[in-house]
Amino acid sequence: MLRFVFRRLIAMVLTLWAVSFVAFAIIQLPPGDYLTTYLATLSSNGDRVDPATIEALRQQYGFGEPYIVQYWKWISGILGRGDFGQSFEWKAPVTTLIWGRLGNSILVEGLAVLVMWFIALPIGIYVAVKKYSLGDYLATVAGFIGLAIPNFLLALLLMYLSFVWFGTTIGGLFSSEFENARWSLPRLWDFFSHAWAPILVLATAGTAELIRILRANLLDELKKPYVTTARAKGLPEWKVVLKYPVRVALNPLVSTIGWLLPALVSSSVIVSVVLNLPTAGPLLLRSLTSQDMYLAGAIIMLLGVLTVIGTLISDLLLAWIDPRIRYGSK
């Protein structure tokens, strides 16, 4: 098991290096740079900038340097000082911009993942055991609706119903009086009174998908001879289902943990804009459109960190659930 974990940690380091290199390159693929976008904005407003000032800014930001030099300055600052660079647009250190928003993203998306699993597991097991029952058909219809409705449309619908029926708005994560307050029970209650909407919206499609996957996998397992043998030996039905078939059917679900959080962050960009959420999604979108390369690169890099950490967690859970993986890794 230790050798299994060690191999995964080595792969994590190499993957993070590759993610940082490729992400920094992709950010610079569009023609021009942040300065080009900035000058275009000034020109559209009727302002003019002296060419000497433009050249001075280009030298100040290092836009004239080769890609490898820019990448080395950025990655060495991260590894040596924990410095992700300076945001061109916000004129502030990247770390001060992203930590609070990234924490909000992890909190909201993490709760959405918990809600997805909490709902999908019992329903997925039920609809597999009670195949072609009324509950199975209802879950199937609800799942198709959940997959078909875009997240942003569901967010708009919840905002409308909340305002019409209750006279309240559900935008943001905190009320104005709790936005910069310290964590306490009243602030926690205020957070959940706002966060239920984005958590529900983000969990809808994922829950429907997990139910369908678990149902299909569990139906395949319940047809296998070892399940028939367990029933013939007189084991209780709940033990027959939960002892081995469910554990095997969970393998594909557990393997998705690695990309689940980054997928939720990327899919929540429009939802965050609609609900005015202070998360990393809108900040990433704005940094990409303005070509703020250090800010965009830092967010993409941290999403890569979440991915490899999630992949490690899913590998460890798979090794725990499935002995074939654990013993096969020795």
C-alpha positions as a printed Julia matrix, in Angstrom:
330×3 Matrix{Float64}:
   0.0     0.0     0.0
   2.87    2.39    0.79
   4.43    1.68   -2.59
   1.03    2.37   -4.18
   0.8     5.76   -2.43
   4.43    6.63   -3.26
   3.89    5.98   -6.97
   0.8     8.18   -6.92
   2.69   11.02   -5.19
   5.46   10.91   -7.81
   2.83   11.02  -10.55
   1.19   14.01   -8.8
   4.41   16.06   -8.9
   5.01   15.34  -12.59
   1.37   16.06  -13.44
   1.4    19.41  -11.62
   4.55   20.46  -13.47
   2.96   19.52  -16.81
  -0.28   21.35  -15.9
   1.6    24.53  -14.97
   3.66   24.47  -18.18
   0.74   23.77  -20.51
  -1.64   26.19  -18.72
   0.87   29.04  -18.95
   1.36   28.3   -22.66
  -2.37   28.12  -23.43
  -3.02   31.46  -21.7
  -0.52   33.1   -24.07
  -1.9    31.48  -27.24
  -4.4    34.27  -28.1
  -2.82   37.07  -30.15
  -1.53   39.99  -28.13
  -1.3    40.22  -24.36
  -2.85   42.09  -21.44
  -1.3    45.34  -22.63
  -2.89   44.9   -26.07
  -6.31   44.39  -24.46
  -5.75   47.37  -22.17
  -4.78   49.66  -25.06
  -7.79   48.49  -27.08
 -10.04   49.43  -24.15
  -8.43   52.87  -23.94
  -8.85   53.39  -27.69
 -12.53   52.43  -27.54
 -12.99   55.11  -24.85
 -11.26   57.73  -26.98
  -8.05   57.85  -24.91
  -4.57   57.85  -26.43
  -1.32   56.61  -24.91
   2.17   57.77  -25.81
   4.22   55.04  -27.61
   7.06   55.57  -25.11
   4.64   54.82  -22.28
   3.47   51.67  -24.07
   7.04   50.43  -24.45
   7.81   51.23  -20.81
   4.78   49.23  -19.69
   5.76   46.34  -21.95
   9.24   46.23  -20.38
   7.8    46.62  -16.87
   5.45   43.65  -17.26
   8.06   41.57  -19.12
   5.87   41.01  -22.17
   8.88   41.29  -24.48
  10.67   38.34  -22.86
  10.57   34.77  -24.27
   7.95   32.38  -23.0
  10.45   30.2   -21.12
  11.8    33.23  -19.22
   8.31   34.37  -18.24
   7.37   30.85  -17.17
  10.53   30.42  -15.11
   9.98   33.71  -13.26
   6.4    32.69  -12.5
   7.02   29.08  -11.38
  10.18   29.94   -9.41
   8.24   32.6    -7.51
   5.55   30.04   -6.66
   8.0    27.36   -5.52
  10.43   29.68   -3.76
   8.22   32.31   -2.12
   4.63   31.17   -2.65
   4.24   34.25   -4.88
   1.84   33.75   -7.79
   2.72   37.13   -9.28
   0.92   40.43   -9.67
  -2.46   40.86  -11.32
  -2.2    43.37  -14.14
  -5.87   44.33  -14.13
  -6.43   44.5   -10.36
  -2.96   45.93   -9.53
  -2.76   43.58   -6.55
  -0.96   40.34   -5.61
  -2.67   37.3    -7.06
  -2.66   35.51   -3.7
  -4.79   38.21   -2.07
  -7.33   37.96   -4.9
  -7.8    34.22   -5.17
  -7.57   32.72   -1.68
 -10.89   34.04   -0.41
 -12.71   33.26   -3.65
 -11.08   29.86   -3.99
 -12.1    29.06   -0.41
 -15.69   30.0    -1.23
 -15.55   27.81   -4.35
 -14.21   24.79   -2.45
 -16.82   25.26    0.29
 -19.81   25.62   -2.06
 -18.71   22.97   -4.55
 -17.64   20.6    -1.75
 -21.08   20.86   -0.16
 -22.63   20.28   -3.6
 -20.59   17.06   -3.92
 -21.77   15.88   -0.49
 -25.39   16.61   -1.44
 -24.95   14.74   -4.72
 -23.63   11.61   -3.02
 -26.07   11.82   -0.1
 -29.03   11.85   -2.5
 -27.68    9.66   -5.31
 -26.5     6.67   -3.24
 -29.8     5.64   -1.61
 -31.87    6.46   -4.69
 -29.45    4.64   -7.01
 -29.53    1.52   -4.83
 -33.32    1.65   -4.52
 -34.03    2.0    -8.24
 -31.62   -0.85   -9.04
 -33.19   -3.2    -6.48
 -36.75   -2.13   -7.41
 -36.2    -2.21  -11.16
 -39.18   -1.08  -13.3
 -41.16    0.0   -10.24
 -42.99    3.31   -9.92
 -40.06    4.72   -7.93
 -37.67    3.68  -10.69
 -39.74    5.45  -13.34
 -40.09    8.6   -11.21
 -36.34    8.71  -10.55
 -35.67    8.2   -14.27
 -37.94   11.08  -15.26
 -36.49   13.33  -12.56
 -32.98   12.39  -13.67
 -33.65   13.25  -17.31
 -35.15   16.59  -16.26
 -32.15   17.31  -14.04
 -29.74   16.55  -16.87
 -31.73   18.51  -19.45
 -32.22   21.79  -17.55
 -29.12   24.05  -17.74
 -27.77   25.09  -14.35
 -28.05   28.81  -15.05
 -31.7    28.42  -16.07
 -32.47   26.6   -12.83
 -30.68   29.37  -10.93
 -32.81   32.03  -12.64
 -35.96   30.04  -11.85
 -35.03   29.76   -8.16
 -34.29   33.49   -7.99
 -37.68   34.28   -9.53
 -39.63   31.91   -7.28
 -37.8    33.09   -4.18
 -38.63   36.71   -4.93
 -42.26   36.08   -5.98
 -43.2    33.65   -3.2
 -41.06   34.81   -0.29
 -40.06   38.35   -1.26
 -36.36   37.62   -0.75
 -33.32   37.52   -3.02
 -30.88   34.61   -2.97
 -27.89   36.25   -4.65
 -24.46   36.14   -3.02
 -23.29   33.96   -0.15
 -23.77   36.38    2.75
 -25.93   39.31    3.76
 -24.22   42.69    3.79
 -23.8    42.72    7.58
 -22.08   39.31    7.6
 -19.96   39.65    4.47
 -16.75   40.66    6.27
 -17.62   39.37    9.75
 -15.83   36.6    11.62
 -17.26   33.1    11.53
 -19.95   32.54   14.14
 -23.26   30.69   14.45
 -25.28   33.66   13.08
 -22.86   34.0    10.13
 -23.0    30.25    9.5
 -26.8    30.36    9.48
 -26.7    33.36    7.12
 -24.34   31.44    4.82
 -26.64   28.42    4.57
 -29.67   30.67    4.07
 -27.95   31.94    0.9
 -25.84   28.95   -0.16
 -28.68   26.43   -0.43
 -29.58   27.78   -3.88
 -26.16   27.42   -5.59
 -25.6    24.08   -3.82
 -28.94   22.77   -5.09
 -28.34   24.1    -8.6
 -24.83   22.63   -8.87
 -25.87   19.27   -7.4
 -28.9    18.71   -9.66
 -27.26   17.47  -12.85
 -24.51   15.59  -11.02
 -27.02   13.79   -8.8
 -29.04   12.64  -11.8
 -25.9    11.38  -13.53
 -24.67    9.5   -10.44
 -28.07    7.81  -10.0
 -28.06    6.54  -13.58
 -24.46    5.26  -13.34
 -25.02    3.53   -9.99
 -28.26    1.95  -11.21
 -26.62    0.52  -14.35
 -23.58   -0.82  -12.5
 -25.59   -2.33   -9.67
 -28.01   -4.04  -12.07
 -25.03   -5.75  -13.73
 -23.68   -6.92  -10.37
 -27.01   -8.24   -9.09
 -27.16  -10.65  -12.06
 -23.85  -12.32  -11.23
 -23.61  -15.87   -9.79
 -22.12  -14.88   -6.43
 -25.26  -12.86   -5.64
 -27.46  -15.86   -6.49
 -25.27  -18.06   -4.27
 -25.53  -15.59   -1.37
 -29.32  -15.59   -1.65
 -29.4   -19.4    -1.82
 -27.43  -19.57    1.44
 -30.15  -17.57    3.15
 -28.37  -14.25    3.68
 -30.69  -11.27    4.35
 -31.48   -9.3     1.21
 -29.97   -6.06    2.57
 -26.7    -7.9     3.29
 -26.7    -9.56   -0.13
 -27.0    -6.16   -1.81
 -24.75   -4.04    0.41
 -21.98   -6.51    1.22
 -20.38   -6.83   -2.25
 -22.53   -5.65   -5.21
 -22.79   -2.07   -3.97
 -19.06   -1.92   -3.21
 -18.21   -3.09   -6.72
 -20.79   -0.77   -8.31
 -19.24    2.21   -6.49
 -15.91    1.83   -8.3
 -16.8     4.0   -11.34
 -18.35    6.64   -9.05
 -15.33    6.82   -6.75
 -13.01    7.13   -9.75
 -14.78   10.38  -10.76
 -13.85   12.21   -7.54
 -10.62   13.43   -9.15
 -12.31   15.6   -11.77
 -15.54   16.31   -9.88
 -14.43   19.46   -8.02
 -12.68   21.1   -11.02
 -15.68   20.2   -13.19
 -18.01   21.86  -10.69
 -15.8    24.96  -10.54
 -15.76   25.28  -14.34
 -19.48   24.55  -14.7
 -20.36   27.02  -11.95
 -18.96   30.05  -13.8
 -22.32   31.08  -15.33
 -24.2    30.11  -12.16
 -21.83   32.28  -10.12
 -22.41   35.22  -12.47
 -26.19   34.75  -12.32
 -26.3    34.4    -8.53
 -23.51   36.98   -7.93
 -21.33   34.49   -6.04
 -17.84   35.58   -4.89
 -16.18   32.4    -6.17
 -13.21   31.63   -8.4
 -15.27   31.02  -11.56
 -16.13   34.63  -12.48
 -12.6    35.75  -11.56
 -11.14   33.12  -13.91
 -13.49   34.19  -16.72
 -12.55   37.85  -16.34
  -8.82   37.11  -16.16
  -9.0    35.06  -19.38
 -10.93   37.72  -21.28
  -8.48   40.44  -20.18
  -5.43   38.14  -20.67
  -4.32   38.69  -17.08
  -1.93   35.75  -17.4
  -0.62   35.49  -13.84
  -4.11   35.55  -12.31
  -5.53   33.09  -14.85
  -2.47   30.84  -14.58
  -2.69   30.76  -10.78
  -6.38   29.76  -10.81
  -5.82   27.07  -13.46
  -2.81   25.82  -11.51
  -4.83   25.54   -8.31
  -7.61   23.74  -10.2
  -4.92   21.31  -11.34
  -3.87   20.85   -7.7
  -7.48   20.07   -6.78
  -7.64   17.56   -9.63
  -4.52   15.62   -8.65
  -5.46   15.66   -4.95
  -8.93   14.42   -5.84
  -7.38   11.74   -8.05
  -5.15   10.61   -5.17
  -8.18   10.45   -2.86
 -10.14    8.45   -5.43
  -7.2     6.05   -5.91
  -6.94    5.48   -2.15
 -10.7     4.97   -1.84
 -10.66    2.52   -4.76
  -7.81    0.61   -3.13
  -9.84    0.47    0.09
 -13.1    -0.54   -1.59
 -11.65   -3.0    -4.12
  -9.0    -5.41   -2.74
  -7.94   -6.28   -6.3
  -6.45   -2.8    -6.67
  -4.83   -2.81   -3.24
  -3.17   -6.2    -3.55
  -2.42   -5.78   -7.22
  -0.34   -2.65   -6.43
   2.26   -4.56   -4.39
